[in-house]
Amino acid sequence: MSQFDYIKEIAKYGLENDQDRLLTVLNELVEYSKKTKKVNFAIQLQSILKESMRQQSVNNLTKVGSDSYYQRVDDRDIQELILEKITSDYSLENIVAEDKVMNDLKHFIEEHDRIELLQRFNLPVANKLLLHGPSGCGKTLASYVIAGELKKMMVVVNLGAIVSSKLGETSKNLSKIFRKAALEDCIIFIDEFDSLGKVRDYSQDHGEMKRVVNTILQLFDYLPQSSIVIAATNQKEMLDTALTRRFDNIIGFSLPTISQIRNLVELTLSKSGFIFSNKKEAAKVMSQCIGLSYYSIQKTLLTALKRSLFQQSDNEIKVITKINSHIWKNLVIAEKKSLEIS
């Protein structure tokens, strides 16, 4: 059957309220999507099915205080703790970084690709990853790459909702997130992790930060090996040392070198239909990009592409469009000035 045939059957059985046949066709569509390389769609559909089946199991009247009652309360509460649940199409080809970072990411991904082999020999699987370094240098992108390579759903934590001024509430929120992620066998991504894992005597927290750090340590210990937690921070030195040691892998990101800037430009322009009008001038601008992050460089380049395009009339626009290097140079200078980079 084609995808359209599956959609027609889903509509038919849904309107007829024939749940058994509807579930059968939905599961068949999941398998069909995997075979036709629409893996992200399959993952999302599978997640919807699991959530629906689980909800049905607790949809009947529940006794206050029962396990089902608390599960339903948790389900309502958990929604605001999650910024988004996503699948990713990114792969290792979509990221530019130094060789050590690339190798560390490859090894981490390989462990989960071959998790059954490691388990056969009773070897632990690295599933707690700390990414640190300056803002805009690829930490978030790396998490998308891992999710894409492993074809796993990624839960992005809503830090604003997790952290609470109420005593003990932050620890409870973290427990809910980890419990949910363990059930769904997915990736938890926590950005700005230093706001949760500060050194326990770092400030006047009256014991609350100690409780939060201790909770994270306990949650790490009981995280299933098939689930993954990725934490990112710009301030690794602020993290509690006991917490830092608990990560299986720690990967440091840094500002790009001239070689990595060239690779980033090539990656950004590949299949874009844009080339530089003056390669020598473009090379000089790349040298001027030293000190900027990957994000800032790509942002200025994409803006230069758009402005170069707008400079032309509709009649002048061709399949291959030339980039005005002078426009990019001015954007790079302005970016450095705004960030106070000399």
N, C-alpha and C positions, 0 to 999 in steps of 0.2 A: 504494500500500500504506500501511497505518497503521503506527505505531510498534510495535504488538503483533505485526503480521505479520513485521516485520523481526526482532524478538526471537525469534519462533518459528523462523524460518529460520536465525538464528544458532545457536540451540540444536541444531537438526537437523544442520546441516553440521559443527558442532563435535563432536557425538557421533559422527558418521560419519567424523570426521577428514579431511574434504574441505576442505583448506586453500584451494584456489583459489576455490571457491564462497563459503567463509566470508569471505575477504578482499573479494570482490566485494560481498557483502551489507553488510559493515561499512562499506565506502566509500560505498555507496548510502545507508546510515543517516546517515553524516556529512553528505552533501548534503541529505538529507531534513530533518535537524535544523537546518541553516542556513536552509532555506526556511521552516521553521515557527518561526523566531526562537528556537530553543533553541541559541544560538550558543556559550554556555559549555560545554554538553554536547558539542557538535561539536568544540570545541577540545581538550577533554580526551580524547575518543575518538581524535582525529587524532594526539595526542601519544602515546597508548598504541600505536597502529598503527605510527608511525614508530620508536618504541623497540623494539617487537617485531621489526620487519623488520631493524633494525640489529643487534639481538642475534643474529638468525639468521645474519647474515653472518659473525659471529665465533664461532659456537657449535661449529664443528668443531675438531678438535685443532689447536692452534697451537704453533708453534715458539717456544721461549723466546728473547726478544730481538727477535722480529719485531714489525712495526707492530700486527698483530692482538693479539699478546700484551700489549703495553703498553696497548692500548685496553681490553682486558678488565680489566687491573689498575686503570686509571683509573676504569672504571665502578664497581668495587667501592669505591674510595676516595671517589668523588664523592658517594656517598649521605650520608655523615656530614657533608659540607660544606654541605648544603642543609637548611635548617630546614623548608621546605615549598615545594611547587609548586602554585600556585593560579590559578584564573580568578576574575574579579570581575564582579559585577553593578552596581557603582557607576558613576554618571555625574556630570557636573558639577552636576546638580541636588541631589546628596547632600552637597555641601560648602558651608560658609559661610566666606567669607574676604573680605578687602578687595578692592576693584576691581582694583588692580594685579596681585595674585596670581591672580585669576580670569582676567584678560586674558592673563597670561603662560602659564597652563595651557592656555587655549584655543588660543593660537598654537602652542605645542609640539605639541599634539594634531593641529592642522591640518596641520603639516608632515608628519606621518607618515600622515595620511589622504590627503594629496596628494603622496606621495613620488615617484610616477611623473612628475608634472608637473615637479617640481624636478630630477629626474634627466635629463629631456629637455633641460633648459637647463644641464646640468652644474653645478647649484647644490648646495652641501653641505646635508645634512640634520642638524639638531640632534638628537643622540642621547645626549648626556651631560648629565644634569640634577642640580644640587646644590640640596637643600632645607635651609634652616637656620632656626633660631628656637627659642623656648622649648619645653619639653616639653609635649605635649598640645594643640598649636596647629594640627594638621592635616597634618603632613608625611607621616606614614604613610598617612593617609586619601587624600591627594593622589596617592600612588603607586597606590592601589587604583582611584582615579578614572581615571587614565591607562590602566591595564591594562583597565579596563572599557570605556572609550570606544574604545580601539584593538583590543579583542577579542584581546589577547595573553596568553599564559601568563606568569606572573611567578614567578621563582625568588627566594625569600627566603634570603639567605645566612646560614648559621649561623656567626656571628662567633667564638663560643667555640671552634669546631672549626677555623676558618680560621687564627686566630692561634696560633702555635706557639713554644715556647721553643727549639726546635731551629734551629740556624743555617741560614737559607735555606729553611726549610720553609714559612713563611708565603707567600713569593713563589711557591713551587711550587703551593700550594693555590689561590692566586688565579688562576694560569694555568689550572688545571684547570676552575675555575668559568667563566671567560671563554670557554674553548674549548667547553665544553658549551653555554653560552648562545648562542654564535655558530652552532653547528650546529642548534639548535632555534629560532633566530630569535625570541627571547623578551626579557623584561625582567629585568635583574638588579637586585634591591633590596638595598642595604647600609645598614643602620641603624647609628648610632653610628660613622660613618665616620671621625671624628677619631682613633679608636684605631688606624686603619690609615695615615692620611695626615698624621700629625703633622709639624710643621716639622722639617726634617732635622737641625737642631742643637738641638732642643728639650730633649733629655735625654741621659743617659749610655747610649746605645744601642750603642756600639762598632761603628757602621757598619750594623747590621741595619736600622734604620729608613730609612736612606738606600737600602738595597737594595729595601725594600718600596715606597717612594715611586717609585723609578726603574722598578720592575716595573709599577706601576699606570700610570705615564705611557706606557710601551711598550704595555701592553694597550689603553689608550684609543686609541692611534694606529692599532691594527689591528682595532678593533671594527667589524664590518660596519654600514653605515648603517641597515639594517633592524632591527638589534638595539639595545636601549636599556639604559643603566645609570643608575639613580637612586640617589643617595647622600643620606643624611640625617644631620644633626648638630645638636646643641645648642650646639656650641662651634666656630663657623666660624673664629674667630681662632687656633685651634690648628692649622689646616691649613697645609700647606706652600704658599707662594704660587704656585710653579710648577704645583702640582696644581690649585689653585683656578682659575688662568687657563685650564686645559685644559678646564674645563666649558663647554659651549656656552651654557647658561642657568643662572643662579643666582637662586633665588627665596627671598626672605626672608618668613617667617611671623611674626606678632606676636600679642600678647594681644588679645582682641576688644574693640571699642568697644561702647558701649551700643546702637548701631544693630545691630551684628553679633550682640549677645547676643539682641536681640529676634528677629532672623532665625533664630537657632539654636533658640530656644524654639518659634517657629512651625513650623519644619521638624520638630522632635522631636514636636510635638503633632499635626501633620497626619496625618489618618487614624488617630489613636490612640484616639479615643472619649473623650478627656479635655478638660475645660475648667477654667479657674480659677473658684473659688467667689467670689473677690473680685478683680476686675481691677486696682483701684487698689493693693491690697496686693501683688499679683503684680508690678506695675510697680516698686514700691519694692524688692522683692527683686532684680529684675533690675539695679537701680542698685547694690545691694550686691554683685553678682557681679563688678563691675569689679575687675580684678587677678587674677581666676582664668582659667585656660585654658579653651578650648572643651571639652576632655575633662572637666575638673572640674565645669563648669556642667552639662553634659549628664548626668554621673553623678549629681549631687545631684538634678536634676529627675526622672530616671527612678526614683530611690529614693523621692522624694516621691510619685510616681504610685502606686508599689506600696503604700506605707504608707497613702495615702489610700484605696486600694481595700480594704485589710485592715481599715480602720476600720468598714466597712459590713458589715452582715449579708448573707447570700446573697439574702434577700428584697428588700433595698434596692438591690441592684446593678442598674443599668439600662444601656441602650446607651451613653448619655452619662454619664460619671462626673466628679464635681467634684473638683478638686485642692485640698487644704488648703494654702493659701499659708503658714500658720504653720509647718507641717512643713517646707516647702522653705526658709523663712527660717532655721530652726534648723540645717538641714543645711548651708546655705551658710556660716553663722557657724562651724560645726564644721570645715568644710573649710578655711576661711581660717586658723583657729587651728592646725590640723595642719600646714599649709604655712608657718606663721609669716608670713602676709600681713596687714598692718594695714588 
